[in-house]
Amino acid sequence: MDTREKILSRDGVRDVIEEHRRAGERIVFANGIFDLLHAGHVRYLQAAKAEGDVLVVGVNSDSSARQLKGEGRPILTERARAALVAALAAVDYVVIFDELDVRDLLSDLRPDVHAKGTDYTADTVPERDVAELLGIRVAIVGDPKQHSTRELLGRVKRLRER
């Protein structure tokens, strides 16, 4: 499959999830900005995929990424970030979203599992209220948070200043 075919609209991803659900498959949802993809992102998404059969990844739009990370971010456009995430073997589908969190996406898609990285705990997941209300299991997955896009950008900046 051409990885561009993995990037769907919100309606498109909802429709394809319903097909998988009818086939008895468990749907996992993960999300992030994924600006400058690194090993921590890959491990997070691989661990998320292990929680079910189909992995859908929400990628923040340029607008929401800028609001969350500040001026100068994201480095890559939403389409480029979505393409990189879609190219990973663990990822089945990608959807770009504008909101600052994924409460609305969880309500729309109703996955079986909402996977968050290890920089969260069960108590700090921003969408835990919606997940609980909808019966979506929250799973904290991936390796310890030892990778950071912010740190990577800082290292690149320091190298350029030498």
Secondary structure, DSSP 4 states (H G I P E B T S, - for coil): --GGGGB--HHHHHHHHHHHHHTTPPEEEEEE--SS--HHHHHHHHHHHTTSSEEEEEEE-HHHHHHHH-TT--SS-HHHHHHHHHTSTT--EEEEE-SSSSHHHHHHH--SEEEEETT--TTT-TTHHHHHHHTPEEEEESS-S---HHHHHHHHHHHHH-
